[in-house]
């Protein structure tokens, strides 16, 4: 999108990219950039289909990429689906209403995944807690506006 990267920081909630130069982008550009991750997963899965028959490991590769893409498309922050939803909703109902709706969807999604993770943790006798942690990360994404940004007056949203 025309930015020069200064560094990339890997965090629990994903990657944080610090740009050396900053140019304001539209929500359309943000949505397209967010869609690149799941698109890459679907592309990798498609390419993996070409390798079926060359070993059973390709089924795991294909399945992992499809699951990751679908999970990442959930319309909740901090995932790409939340950023895509914010781009679309900002255009349809306005920036402020779009931010509030995505924040609400994120809270509901986080609560449901957290509850499912807690149930799975209890049912498995404490053997797995990944879904619970994932739900908590999503739930934390519903607090505050750390994933939204101020718009520059006069700049088109698309």
C-alpha positions in Angstrom: 0.0 0.0 0.0 3.0 2.3 -0.4 4.4 2.1 3.1 8.0 1.4 4.0 8.3 -1.0 6.9 10.5 -0.1 9.9 10.0 -3.3 11.8 7.5 -6.2 12.4 6.6 -7.2 15.9 5.0 -10.6 16.6 2.5 -10.5 19.4 -0.2 -12.8 20.8 -2.8 -11.0 18.8 -0.9 -11.1 15.6 1.7 -9.0 13.8 2.2 -5.4 14.5 3.9 -3.5 11.7 5.6 -0.2 12.4 5.9 1.9 9.3 8.9 4.2 8.7 6.7 6.3 6.5 3.0 6.7 6.9 0.4 7.5 4.3 -3.3 7.5 5.3 -5.1 4.7 3.6 -8.8 4.3 3.0 -11.0 1.6 4.5 -11.2 0.0 1.1 -7.4 -0.3 1.1 -7.4 -1.6 4.7 -10.0 -4.2 3.8 -8.1 -5.4 0.7 -4.9 -5.6 2.7 -6.7 -7.7 5.4 -8.2 -10.0 2.7 -4.6 -10.8 1.5 -3.9 -13.2 4.4 -7.0 -15.5 4.0 -6.5 -15.3 0.2 -2.9 -16.5 0.6 -4.2 -19.4 2.8 -6.8 -20.4 0.2 -4.2 -20.2 -2.6 -1.8 -22.4 -0.6 -4.6 -24.9 0.0 -5.4 -24.9 -3.7 -1.7 -25.4 -4.6 -1.6 -28.2 -2.0 -4.4 -29.9 -3.9 -2.0 -30.3 -6.8 0.3 -32.2 -4.6 -2.2 -34.8 -3.4 -0.9 -38.2 -4.2 2.6 -37.3 -3.3 2.2 -38.1 0.4 -0.4 -37.9 3.1 1.1 -34.8 4.6 -0.5 -32.7 2.0 -4.0 -33.3 3.3 -2.9 -31.8 6.7 -1.3 -28.9 4.8 -4.5 -28.3 2.8 -6.8 -28.7 5.8 -4.7 -26.4 8.0 -4.7 -23.6 5.5 -8.5 -23.8 4.9 -9.2 -23.8 8.6 -6.8 -21.0 9.2 -8.4 -18.9 6.4 -11.9 -19.5 7.6 -11.1 -18.8 11.3 -9.2 -15.6 10.2 -12.3 -14.5 8.3 -14.5 -14.4 11.5 -15.8 -10.8 11.6 -14.0 -10.0 14.9 -11.0 -7.9 15.8 -8.0 -8.4 15.8 -8.5 -10.9 12.9 -8.6 -10.0 9.3 -12.3 -10.6 9.1 -12.9 -7.8 11.6 -10.9 -5.4 9.5 -12.8 -6.5 6.4 -16.1 -6.1 8.3 -15.0 -2.6 9.5 -14.1 -1.6 5.9 -17.5 -2.7 4.6 -19.6 -1.4 7.4 -17.8 2.0 7.4 -18.9 2.4 3.9 -22.5 1.1 4.4 -23.5 2.7 7.8 -20.7 5.2 8.5 -17.4 5.0 10.3 -18.6 5.5 13.9 -21.6 3.1 13.6 -19.3 0.6 11.8 -16.8 0.7 14.5 -19.4 0.2 17.2 -21.0 -2.7 15.4 -17.6 -4.5 14.8 -16.8 -3.9 18.4 -20.1 -5.5 19.5 -19.7 -8.4 17.0 -16.1 -8.9 18.4 -17.4 -9.1 22.0 -20.1 -11.6 21.1 -17.7 -13.7 19.1 -15.1 -13.6 21.9 -17.7 -14.5 24.5 -19.0 -17.5 22.5 -15.5 -18.8 21.7 -14.4 -18.3 25.3 -17.4 -20.2 26.6 -16.8 -23.0 24.1 -13.1 -23.1 25.1 -14.0 -23.3 28.8 -16.5 -26.1 28.1 -13.8 -27.9 26.0 -11.2 -27.4 28.8 -13.6 -28.9 31.4 -14.7 -31.8 29.2 -11.1 -32.7 28.3 -10.0 -32.7 31.9 -7.7 -29.7 31.3 -6.0 -31.3 28.3 -6.5 -28.4 25.9 -6.9 -24.6 26.6 -6.1 -23.2 23.1 -9.7 -22.3 22.3 -10.2 -20.7 25.6 -7.1 -18.5 25.1 -8.2 -17.7 21.6 -11.6 -16.6 22.8 -10.0 -14.4 25.5 -7.8 -12.7 22.9 -10.8 -12.0 20.7 -12.8 -10.8 23.8 -10.0 -8.4 24.6 -10.2 -7.0 21.1 -13.7 -5.8 21.8 -12.5 -3.4 24.5 -11.3 0.0 23.3 -10.6 1.2 19.8 -7.0 0.1 19.4 -7.8 -1.4 16.0 -9.6 1.7 14.6 -8.1 5.0 13.7 -9.0 8.6 13.3 -9.7 9.6 9.7 -8.1 12.7 8.2 -10.8 15.3 7.4 -11.6 15.5 3.8 -10.1 12.0 3.0 -12.6 9.7 1.2 -13.4 6.5 3.0 -13.2 4.7 -0.4 
